[in-house]
Amino acid sequence: MDEVSKLKKQVAIYGLAVIAVCEIVSLFIIGFDIGFTVFLLAGFAAALVNFWLLAFFLQKMLDSGNAGFSTISFVIRILIYCAVFFISVKQGHTPSWVGCLIGILAPKVPLYYFNAVKPDFNTKRKVRPEVQAMYEQEDKEKDDEYWGRKED
């Protein structure tokens, strides 16, 4: 569980950095807009709460073995996203809902960075030798089939 709390902290810190960059960029594009700023923070807060709920319900599901927690988690998290976005749209001000969307997506940026872009992603994975041999055999068979080679 220590890895999950470390990940939650990283997502919050780096997501806040993404929010700060978005706010600075918005100052040059639309100027200071209180609706944008408020809903940028509201969307970010909703996304963080949803991320924490996801981790909480995942732990509950693993502890109990009840897959129903995933459905409950999904419904609660979607309702939170919908409520925040609905309130931002009801403001009738385009920068409000754009800020909300950016805020909702901001915590995803660190997740994508740490899990897809960062170079350590592929170097720390360990594959069992028998699984690696199976993958290599499948690759060889596909390669042979592509080039029309037959086994003797």
Order of alpha helices (4+ residues) and beta strands (2+ residues): alpha-alpha-alpha-alpha-alpha-alpha-alpha
